[in-house]
Amino acid sequence: TGATEKQFGAKLISIATDPMTNQTTGKPYYPCTIEFVNANSQIVQKTAIVYGKNYDYGMEVGKEYMATAQKVEDRVYVHLSHLTFVNGATADDFDFDAEVDAPAVREKELAEFK
């Protein structure tokens, strides 16, 4: 599709109670406002959407959720998942450049549990 995506954590500030309908797919979505730290380390509030199926799981204002920003040509679309965001591991947490025989390491780990 030529789209670029980035995932990040965003706090749900507000969300519509009535859904809108995607004109192409006919599926419901809920406009919302999210807050996050942008690439310039500034706290910003922006508009996003929550797809109907995510909304059905239940979402709470003030909680932090996984967001995905998708760049399509010159526009950026942001949608918010129902999955809560945790500060997960990044590539910087590991030395992926180190040469490790992964199967041998795994066998050693498994042997310790026997």
C-alpha positions in Angstrom: 0.0 0.0 0.0 3.0 2.3 0.2 2.1 3.1 3.8 4.6 3.5 6.7 3.5 2.7 10.3 4.7 3.5 13.7 3.3 2.2 17.0 3.4 4.2 20.2 1.6 4.6 23.5 -1.1 7.3 23.8 -3.4 8.3 26.6 -7.1 8.4 25.7 -8.4 11.9 26.6 -11.9 11.7 25.2 -14.0 9.4 22.9 -17.3 9.8 21.2 -20.3 7.9 22.6 -21.9 7.5 19.2 -20.2 5.8 16.3 -19.6 7.2 12.8 -19.6 4.9 9.8 -16.7 4.3 7.4 -18.2 5.2 4.0 -16.1 2.6 2.2 -16.4 -0.4 4.5 -19.6 0.4 6.3 -17.9 -0.4 9.6 -18.3 1.8 12.7 -15.6 3.8 14.3 -15.4 6.3 17.2 -13.5 9.6 16.9 -11.3 10.3 19.9 -8.6 12.6 21.3 -5.3 11.2 22.4 -2.3 12.6 24.2 1.3 11.4 23.5 4.9 12.6 23.4 5.8 13.4 19.8 9.1 13.0 18.0 10.1 16.5 19.3 9.6 15.3 22.9 6.5 17.6 23.2 3.2 16.4 24.8 0.5 16.9 22.2 -3.2 16.1 21.8 -4.4 14.9 18.4 -7.5 13.3 16.9 -7.6 9.6 16.3 -10.1 6.9 15.7 -11.1 3.7 17.6 -12.5 0.9 15.4 -15.9 -0.4 16.5 -14.5 -3.9 17.5 -11.9 -2.3 19.7 -14.4 0.0 21.3 -16.6 -3.1 22.1 -13.8 -4.3 24.4 -14.4 -1.3 26.6 -12.0 1.6 26.8 -11.4 4.0 29.7 -10.5 7.7 29.4 -7.2 8.4 31.1 -5.7 4.9 30.3 -2.8 4.5 27.9 -3.4 2.3 24.8 -1.4 1.1 21.8 -1.7 3.5 18.9 -0.7 3.2 15.3 0.2 6.1 13.1 0.0 5.3 9.4 1.4 7.6 6.8 -0.3 7.4 3.4 1.2 9.8 0.9 1.1 13.2 2.7 -1.5 12.3 5.3 -1.2 10.6 8.7 -4.0 8.5 10.1 -3.9 7.4 13.8 -6.0 4.6 15.2 -6.1 3.5 18.8 -6.2 -0.2 19.9 -8.1 -1.6 22.9 -4.7 -3.1 24.0 -3.1 -1.3 26.9 0.3 0.1 26.2 3.3 -1.1 28.3 6.8 0.2 27.8 8.0 -3.0 26.0 11.4 -4.0 24.9 13.1 -2.3 22.0 16.0 -3.3 19.8 18.2 -1.1 21.9 17.6 -3.5 24.8 19.4 -6.3 23.0 22.6 -6.8 21.1 21.1 -8.2 17.9 24.5 -7.7 16.2 26.2 -10.2 18.4 26.7 -13.6 16.9 24.9 -16.2 19.0 24.1 -19.8 18.2 20.4 -19.4 19.3 19.5 -23.1 19.2 22.5 -24.0 21.3 21.7 -21.3 23.9 18.0 -22.5 24.0 19.1 -26.1 24.5 21.3 -25.1 27.4 18.4 -23.1 29.0 16.0 -26.0 28.6 18.5 -28.5 30.1 18.6 -26.4 33.3 14.8 -27.0 33.8 15.1 -30.8 33.5 
